[in-house]
Amino acid sequence: MCGIAGVVERGRVPERALVERMSSTLIHRGPDDAGVHIGPEVGLGFRRLAVIDLETGNQPVRNEDGAVVAVFNGEIYNFRELRKQLLAAGHQLHSRGDAEVLVHLYEEYGADLVDHLRGMFAFAIWDGSRSELLLACDPLGEKPLYYADGWRGGGLAFASEAKALLAAGVSREPDLGALAQYLYHLYIPAPSSAFRAIAKLPPGHLLSHRDGRTTLRRYWAPEVRLAPRLEAEHVAGLREHVCDAVAARLVADVPLGAFLSGGIDSACVVAAMREAGADPIHTFTITFPGHAGYDEAAAARSTARHFGTVHHELAAELDVAGGLAAVIEGFDEPFGNPTAILLRSLSAAARPHVTVALSGDGGDELLFGYPRFRGLELARRYHEIVPAPLRALAARASTAIPESSQGHHSRRRAREFLAAGSLDSVAAYGSWIGYFTPQLRAELFGRRPAGESDGAEALISGLFGGVREPGLNELSRVELQSFLPYNVLAYSDRMSMASGLELRAPLVDRALVQYALTMPPELKLRRATTKWALRQAFARELPAHVLRAGKRGLNPPVAAWLAGPAAPLLAELLSPPAVRRRGLLAPEAVSNLLAEQKHGRRDRSLHVWSLMALELWFRMRVDTAQ
């Protein structure tokens, strides 16, 4: 795991000091070593976190004649097999790590080298013979890559994080359209970023830059292709793919561990680690003293005892204000999911014990773990059974349902379900996952031009492609291309790398994902049981409490934070004078949200939190340039 940065400047040799300055902003991603390549028209920079091949694994890496140069962030789990193939084909490799295989695979396959990689990666390859830069992002988006096309008039700059591009002089002008997407998702999906001049390379994409022209190509996307297997064969195949994905991610020359909750995904990962012979296994969980509705510590502790791990618990007594600032520092753009703070703290606690940790990320999107999968099934039955006039009446009455801010979300979900009772499946789903509704966004943006807040839901509608009544596998396919890469995997990468910890997610293995999309939906959601096939696949290894457990999730007590340790920061960031000075949002609309939260009329804690993150981002990343 590392940080990469670089520039292409037509007709010039880039300044070494510039590339070093960009790379230095990524030292948290790679505290162990650094490297730079400067040549005609290109500069590549690298910061290293040593995980594999500790002695000879530095970068940039080159082919035999030095014409092909690469920098790489991530891990190639099948590099040993690829290395043998390349040596047999006559290539000369001088290291024992994974990065060097990229330049030689490029010689063999060109841009199609990505079809041969199993791993998480973002890399840049410079082909000096063609004066061409190739950028790539892994299939599911585990590793980030930002770029600024047209840099210095026809060039291109790229980096693992946007802060390195800002260090190269890229404009800090905010993209107000992207901020509208932020208010809807609480994250900004690719290709947009919070900065008008900076884009994100989407998952499963390649970018080519040559002669001042930039082209993008998608090389992989998840597809639903049901396969005719017996039920037992589906379950056995799922187990085989999970165990194989976990075993592949145990390759490291440093200590490994796992993040462990009380749920089934991380428990299956630990079970597969134990089956693969990992020992000792350090496991890490976070606790919430005084907030029982959020705490899974007892269940995680029981799972740890079951598998005989070396277990560590971190109490979430956090510096909330400092944590929010750390999230902005890590993302360089507003990010409204407060779980990021927990990942940052958990990563910091794990880092003294391990350099690599495995997680259960991806299981909910892949195997229907979120309540919205069950909600979509219930909505279909609701439409079939309840006449439209009664559904419309229930939608109007739903506004009277009170909500809880104590970690119990059933009443909020019931209100949202009834409110969407007259909508088709895609529109209902969009209303469930969205935070600031079109009405709230219009109120917040006040009299600003409508175009600046349009398109907030474009990602979701585009992924459904005009289908209004999708199946659950299609919903999973959409989640794998939206919530997973831009929310879950994004905060997992940024917050773990802030502590120099490499986090690996076996449940987003490309082969496992594609296999799961061949399984019929009734094997993933059977009546009210989510992840049914996964529970069957690991029934003999898992403790009974895990097999019975429902979805809770790693969520902090945001409402308690806002009323307690975060209250001074809230008052500073979202006071009417502060909102007026910013000139972006309508002060009255912000004050109304704060009043609803304060008086308990509606749980607006995530709305308030995300607006705090937005204002703090302006202060840390936009105002600083002025």
N, C-alpha and C positions, 0 to 999 in steps of 0.2 A: 504494500500500500504506500502510495507516494503522492506527490504533487508535481504537475507538469505545467509548463508555460512555454510560449514561443511566439515568434513573429515571422512573417514573410514580407519583405520589402523589395519591390521590383527595382532592379538596376542598382541596388546598393548592398553593401555588407552591413547588417544591423550592428548597432553598438552593443558591445559585450556588457557594459554597465547597465544598459536598459534591461537586457534579459536577466541579469543577476538581480536587478531590483525587483522585477516581476517574481522571480523564483523565491526571493527572500520573504515575500508576503505569505508564502506557503510553507514556512518552516515547521509549523505545527503538524502538517501532513507528513513531513519527512524530516525528523530531527537528527537522523543518523549520518547523512552524507549529502553531497550536492555535486552537480555536474552541469557543464555548459558546452554546447557546440555552436560555433560561429563559422559561417561559410558564406559564399556568394548568395545573396538574397534571403538567407535564412538564419535564424537564431533559435536554438532549442535549450530550455532550461529544465532542471530536474532537482527535486528534493526527495530523499529516500528515507523510508521506514524499513529497516532491514528485517525481513521475515524469512526469505528463502535465499540460499547461497550468500551467507553473511560476508564472505571474504571477497568474492569476485563478481558480485551482482550489481555493481554500480552502473549508472547510465550517464549520458546517452550510449546506445549500442549501435554498432556498425556492421555492415557486411564485409566480405573479404577485401574489396577494393575501396571501401569507404564511401561509395557513391550513395548508398542507402543508409540513412541514420534515423533512429527512433528514440522517443521517450514514451514511457508507459506507466500508467497508474492502475493497480489492481493485481489480480492473480490469474494465471493461466493454469488451471488444475490438471490439464492433460499435457503439460509441457514435456514431461519425460518421454511419453510415447512420440510426441512430435519431434523431439530432439533425436531419438533413434532413427526416425524416418529421414530426417534431414542429413544426418551423418551418413546413412546408407546411400543417399543420393549424391554424396560428394561434397557437401557443405562443410566448412570449417567453423566450429564453435569453440570459443575460448573460455566460456563461463559454465557454471553448473546450474544457472537459474533459468527463469522463464522468459525474461525480457528479450534475450538474444534470439529466441526462435522467431520473433516477429519479422525481423529484417530478412531472414532466410525464407520464411514462408511467403513474404512479399515477392521475393525473387521467383518463387515457384508459381504463385497463384495471383499475383497482383492484389487488387482490392478484394478479391474473393477469399483472401486468407481468413476473413472473419468466419467463413463457413466451417473452418477447421478448429476453431477455438472453443474450448469449454472453460468458462470462467466469468469473472467480472472485470471489466476493463474500460479504460478510455486511453487512447494512444494517438500519437502523431508520428507519421512516417514521412520523411523528406526523401524524395527521389531526385538526386542531383542531376542525373542524366536527362530527366524530363523537366526539371525545375518545377516539380509538382508536390504539393502537400496533401497528404491523406489523413483525415481525422476519423475516428470511429468511436462509437459508444456501444456498450454491451447490449444484448437483446432486451433485458428488462429494466435497464437504467440504474444499475447499482452504483456506477461511477459517473460523476458529473463531468461535463465539458462545456465551457462557455466560449463564445468567440465574438469578435467584432469584425465584420466584413467591411471592406473599404477603409481600413485603418491607414492613416497617412496617405490617403488618396490612391486606392487600388490595391493596397496590401491587405493583410489579415493578421489579427492577433488572436491567440487562444490561451486558455488556462483552465485548470481544475476548478478555480473559484473566481468570481467576478472581481475580487479585490486586486488580483494581479493585473487585470485589464485596466482598472482604474489607475494603477501605478504606472501603466504605459501611456497614460494621458487620454484614455477613452472618455468621452463625455459622460457626465453624471446626470444628465437631463432625465427626469423620470418619465416613464411610459404610462400615461394616465389610463389608457385602455387596459394595460396589464394590471393596473391597480384595481380596476373593476372586476377582473377575473379573480384577483386576490380576495375581494370582499365576498365573492360567491363561494370559492373553494377553501379559503384561508391559506392557499398556496398559489403560485403562479406557474402554470404548466408550460412546458416547451411547446413551441420554440421561443416564446416570449420570455423576457426577464423584466425586472423592475426598471431597467434602464433602456431608453429608446435605442441606444447604439449597440446594445449587447444582446445576443441571442444564446439560447441553449440548444445544443445538439440533442435531438430527441433520442430515446432508446431505440436500438436496432437500426441506426442510421449511419451512413458514411457521408463525409463531406470531402470534396475534392476542390483544390484551389490551384489554378494554373493560368498564367498570363493575365492575371487580374480578374479572372472569372471564377465564380464559386458555384458549384452544383451539389445538391443533396440527393441521396438515393437511399431508400429503405431496403435493407437486406433481409429483415426478418420481422414477422409479427405473429402473435398467437392466433391460431385458427381452431375452430371447433370442427372436429372430424370424428364422429362417433364410430367406434369399432365394435364389430359383433363378437363379443366374448361372453363366456359364462360369468355370472356374478363372482364366483370364487376366483376366477382368473383375473378379473379386474382388481379385486382386493389384493391378491398375491402380487400382481404387477405393480400396484401402487407401493406396496411395502418394499419391493425390490428397488424401485426407483428412488424412494426416500433414503434407504440404506446406502445405495450407491452414491447419491448426491452428498450425503454426510461424510462417507469415507473419503471421497475425493477432496473434501475441504479440510481434512486433517493433515494435509501435506504442509509442513512448516518446520523450520529449524529453531523455533522458539516455543515457549509454553503456550498451551491453548486452554480455553475454558468455554463456558456457555452462559448466556443469559437465561434465567429460569423464572417463569411465572407459575401460576397455579393451573394453567390451562394445558391443552393437549399438544399444541404445536411444539413448544419448547421441550415438553416431556418426551415426545417422540424423537426429537433431535438428540437429547441426552441418551435415550435408549439405544439409538443407532450408533452414537459415539462409543457407548459401552460395548456394543456388539462388535464394533470394528477394532476393539482392543485399546482404546484410549484410556490411559491411566497415568497419573491421577487426573480427574476431571474437576476443575474448579467451577462452581456455579455461583451466580450472582443474582440477587433479587433486591427490589426496593420496597420499603415498608412505609405505611402512612399512620403513625401513632395518632390516635384520637379520631381517625376517619375510617371507621370499619367498612363503610360502603365502597371504599377504594382499595382496601388492603387484601392482598393475596398471599401474604407472607406465610401464614400457617400452612396453606396448601403447598406452596413452593418448598417449605422446610420439610414437609412430609415426603414430597417427591424426591428431594435430595437424599433423605435418609434411605429411601427405597433403593436408589441406585448407588448409594455409598459414595457420594461426591464430597469434595471439600467445599462446604457451603459458606457463603458470605452474604450478610444482609446489610443494607444501607438504609438508615432512617431518613425519610424525606423532610428533614428540617433544613430548608434551603434558603439561601439568599435569593429571594424571588426577583428582586430588582436587578441584581447582578446576573442572575440566570437569564433574564430576558435580554439584557445587553449582550450576553455571550451568544445567544441564539442569533441576534442580528449580526454580530461579528462573524459567526460561522457561515451564515447564509448570504450576507451582503444584500439581502432584500427582505421585505417583510415576510414573516412566516407566522401563522396564527395558531398553530397546534402547540399547546403548552407541554405536551408529552416530550417535546424536544428537550426541555429543561431536565426532565427525569433521565433521559438517555445520556445527557451530558454528565450528570452526577454519577450515574451507574457506570459509565465508561471510565470516569476518573477514579472511581473506587476499584474497578477491575484492573486498571493498568499496572499497579505495583505487583500484581500477581501473574498476569498473563499479557502477552502481546497480541494474541488473536483470540476472538470469542465468536462462537456460533450463536445464531438467533433463530427464532421461529417465524421471522417475518415472511409474509407471502401466503401462509396457510389459510388465512381468512378469505382472501381474494380468490384463491385457487379452489378451496373446498367448502365455500358457502358458509363461512363462519359468522359473517355480520348479520344482524337482525334484518337488514333490508332484503336479503335473499328470501327469508321467510315472509317478509312483508309483501313481496311481489306475488308470491303464491297465494297469500291470504287475500290480496287485492283482487285477484282474478275470481276467487270464490265470492267475494263481497259483491262484485259486479253481477255475477250470475244469480245470486240469491236476493239481493236487496234492490228494489226498484229505484230508478234514477231520482224521482222526487224525494224519496226518503234519504237517499245518499246526500242530496243537496241540503236537506234540512239538517242532517247530522254534521255536515261540513260547517254550516253556520253556527251550530251549537258547540262545536269543538273548541271555540275560543274561550269557553268558560272552564275548560279543564285546567286545574292548577298544575304547576310543575314543581319538581324537586331539584335542589342544587346540592344534594347530599350523596350523589353517586348512584341514585336510582332513577333510571331513565324511562321507565315503563309509561308513565303518564304523558311525558313529552312525545314518545313514539305513538301513543294512542291518539293524541291530538293531531299530530302530523298525518297519521294514517287516515283519520276521518276527514281532515281538511282537504286531502287529495282524492276523496272518494269519487269525484266526478271526472277525474283525469284519466287519460290512457296510461299505460305502464311506464313509458319513457318519461312523460311529464310528471307522473307521481314520483318516480325515482329521482328525477331532477330536483323536485321540491324537498325530498327527504335529505339529500346530500348537500344541498345548498344552505348557506348560512344567512347571508343578507339577501332577502327576497328582492325581486325587481322593484317593489314599492319602497322597501327600505333603502335600496341603492339610489332610487330617484330622490328620496327625501334627503339623503346624505349629500348627494352631489348638487342639490338645490337647483339653481338656474344654469348650471354648467351645460354646454352643448351636449345634446343627447348622444352624439357619436362617441364621446369620451367614456361612456359607461355601457355601450352596446357590446354584444359578443361575449358576455361573461359566461354563458352556458354553451358556447360554440364547441368546446372540446367534447362534451358529452354527446350533444346532438350529432356531431360529426362521426364519433365512434360508433353510434348506433346506425348511422348510414340510412336514415329514413324509415327504419323498422320501428313501429310504434308498440308492438306487443312482443318483445323479445323473450326467448326462453332463458332459463337460469344459467345455462352455459354461456349464452351470449352476454348476459350480465357480468359473468365472471371475466369474459374476454375484455369487456370495457373496463372493469376494475383493474385488471392487470396492466392497462395502458393509461390509467389516470391516477386513481388514489394510491396505488402501490408505488409507482416510480416517483411521483411528484410530492407525495406526502411521506409515506412510511420509509421508503428507501432513502429519500432525501435527508430526513432528519437522522436516520441511522448513520449515514455516511458523515454528514457534517459534524454531528455531536460526538461520534466516536473518534473521528480524526482530530478533533480539537484536543483530545488527550493522547494522541499518538497510538490509538488502539485500532486494530483492524477487525472489523465486524463482517462476518461471512453469513450468508443466508441460503442454506441448502435448499429450502423449499421454493426458491425461485430459479433453480437449475433449469436450463432451457429444455432438456430432455424430459424432466419431471413435469414441467408445465405443459408441454405438448402431449404427454401421456394422459395427464389429468383431463385435458380437453377432449380425449377420446372416450371418456367414461360418461354414461348416462347420468342426468342430474339426480335421479332418485337414489343413486349410490352416495351422493354427497349430502343431500337433505332428505332424510326419510322421516316422514311425519314431522315431529318437532325436533328431531335429533340432527344437529349439524355435524358435518365431517364424519358421516356414518362409516364410510369405507375406511377412513384413517383409524377410527376407533376399533374396527374389526381387524385391521391389519396389525395393530400393536396390542391387541387385547390380552395376550399372554404376558407381555412385559410390563404393562402400565399398572400402577396401583388403582384400586377401585375408585378412589375419589377423583382421579383424573378422568377416567372413563365416563363418570357421571357429570363432570363439570360442564357448565354452560360458559358462554362468552362473557367475560368481564372487561378485559382490556387494560392497558397501562394508561390510566387517566388520572391526572392530579385533581385535588379539590380546589378548582379555580375560584369558585365563589368564596370559599373561606380565605384564599389568598387575597382576593380583592378587598374583602372586608377587614383583613388583618395586615400581614407584612407588606402587601403590594399597595395598600391604600395611599401612602404618601406619593408613590410614583404615579398612581392613577390620577391623583389631584394635580400633580405637576404637568402630566402629559395631555390630559383631556379637560382641563378647566376651560370655561368659555373664552377667556382671553387667549389661551394657547391655541385653541381651535381657530379663533378669528385671525390670529397672527399667521397661521399656516395658510389660510385662505383656500383650502381644498374642500373641506366638508362644511355643511351647514351647522353652526353651533347649536341651534335649537334641536335639530335632529339628534345630535350627539347627547345633549342634555336629557332628551326624552329616553334614550336608551339607558343612560346612567340611572335615571329615576326608576325605570322599570326594574332594573337589577337591584337597586338599593331597597326598594319597598316590596320586593318579592312578588310583583305581579307576573313576572315572566323570568325564566332563567336566561338572562342575557350575558352570562359570564364569558362565553367564548366570543361574543360580539365585542364586548368591552375589551377583552384581552387582545383581540386582533387589531382593534383601533389603537391601543397602546403600542403594539408592535409596529404599526404603520407610522405613527408619529416618531417613535424612537428611531426607526430606520431613516426617516428624513433627517433627523438631527445627526446621526452617525455617518451617513453615507452621502447625503446631498448637501446639507448645510455646511459640512466641513470643507467642501471645495470653495465655498463662498467667503 
